[in-house]
Amino acid sequence: MITEIPCQVTLKNEDQQASLASISESGEIHEKVRKQWGQEIIKIFGSKSEEQSNIHPWDLVLHMNGSVESLSHPVLPEDHECCYPAHYRVPPETIQGFTKEEQVERAEDFALGSLLYQIYRGKKPFQELDDAEVQSRFANAIVPEDLTTVPLWPTVLCFWSPEFKKSINWRRRYAKAYLKAHPILATTAAAGASVTVFSGALPVGLSLAGMSATGPVAGSLIGAWQASLGLVQAGSLFSWCQSLMMGGAAVSGLAATGLAGGGIAAGVTSLGLILGSPFDKEAEAKLLEEYREAFLKGVEERSKVLSEKL
C-alpha cells in the first residue's frame, strides 16, 4: 500500500490561514515576496543534515514578510512506500532502478519544482486535470502552458529533470571558464552596449549564474566575475546586478551583450550567457524542447538498463 504524504503551501496573512490562489488573484503579493519565498523553500529543502530513507513530508506556511515556516511531520520508515500528491509527484516509472537515496532525492527535487511554480502562479501545475492525466503529462515531459511566465521557470525545469540540469550545466562551466580566461573582455563586453531586457528574465539568469540575494554563490559564474573585478565599485554593473537581486531599484535597460567567439555569442541577457541564446520566444521554445529531449532520453536510457538486468 502506498501512503500519500503532504506536499503543500498555505499563506498566513494577518494571522489568518488563506489559500495562495485567492491572494494571488487579488494581486496583493509583490514579486519580491514571491522571490523570497522561493529562496527560503530552496534553503529548507537543502537543509536536511542526514540522508533520508524516505521522502520528507512538506507542509509549508508562507508569511507576507517573505519568510517560510516548515511545519514538522515525521519521515516514515524506509519500508513504507510513500508518494507526494500527483501535482508534485515525480512519475514513478522515471526513477525505477535508482538507489533508494537517489529516488528520494529525485522525488523531493521534483516536488520542489512544482512548489516554485505554485508560488508564482498561485495554483498547482495542471491543477484543472485529474491525477492520472497530471502524471501522464509529467511522464511525457509536457509542461504547463504558462510555465514560462514564471520568473524561475528554467530552475523549475532543472528540478523536474536532473538530466536537463546536466545539459545546461556544461554551458555554465564553459561560461565560467571563458570569464576566468577573459575577465576584462567579458566585463567590457557586458558594459559595451545597452539592450532592453525583460524584468523577469534577468533575475532568472542572475540566479542561475550564481547571484543570490545575499551575494555570489561560491564556485559560480557570478563568483568568478566578482573575483576578476577585485574591489567592486559602487555604481558598477556588478553592484547594480547585486542590487537587483536584493530588491533594489529597477532599471529598464541593462548594458549587456553576448561574448563573441566563445560559443555563447548570441546571449543578450544573463540567462543568454548561460544557455547560449537570447531569452526570447524562440529561445524559450528551444529550451523547452531541450528539456523534453533530456527528460525522455533519461527515461529511455533507464529503461534499457533495467531491461538488460532482466
C-alpha positions, 0 to 999 in steps of 0.5 A: 500500500502506498501512503500519500504524504503532504506536499503543500503551501498555505499563506498566513496573512494577518494571522489568518490561514488563506489559500495562495490562489485567492491572494494571488488573484487579488494581486496583493503579493509583490514579486519580491515576496514571491522571490523570497519565498522561493529562496527560503523553500530552496534553503529548507529543502537543502537543509536536511543534515542526514540522508533520508530513507524516505521522502520528507513530508512538506507542509509549508506556511508562507508569511507576507514578510517573505519568510517560510515556516516548515511545519514538522511531520515525521519521515516514515520508515524506509519500508513504507512506500510513500508518494507526494500528491500527483501535482508534485509527484515525480512519475514513478516509472522515471526513477525505477532502478535508482538507489533508494537515496537517489529516488528520494532525492529525485522525488523531493527535487521534483516536488520542489519544482512544482512548489516554485511554480505554485508560488508564482502562479498561485495554483498547482501545475495542471491543477484543472486535470485529474491525477492520472492525466497530471502524471501522464503529462509529467511522464511525457515531459509536457509542461504547463502552458504558462510555465514560462511566465514564471520568473524561475521557470528554467530552475523549475525545469532543472528540478523536474529533470536532473538530466536537463540540469546536466545539459545546461550545466556544461554551458555554465562551466564553459561560461565560467571558464571563458570569464576566468580566461577573459575577465576584462573582455567579458566585463567590457563586453557586458558594459559595451552596449545597452539592450532592453531586457525583460524584468523577469528574465534577468533575475532568472539568469542572475540566479542561475549564474550564481547571484543570490540575494545575499551575494555570489554563490561560491564556485559560480559564474557570478563568483568568478566575475566578482573575483576578476573585478577585485574591489567592486565599485559602487555604481558598477554593473556588478553592484547594480546586478547585486542590487537587483537581486536584493530588491533594489531599484529597477532599471529598464535597460541593462548594458549587456551583450553576448561574448563573441567567439566563445560559443555563447555569442548570441546571449543578450541577457544573463540567462543568454550567457548561460544557455547560449541564446537570447531569452526570447520566444524562440529561445524559450521554445528551444529550451523547452524542447531541450528539456523534453529531449533530456527528460525522455532520453533519461527515461529511455536510457533507464529503461534499457538498463533495467531491461538488460538486468532482466 
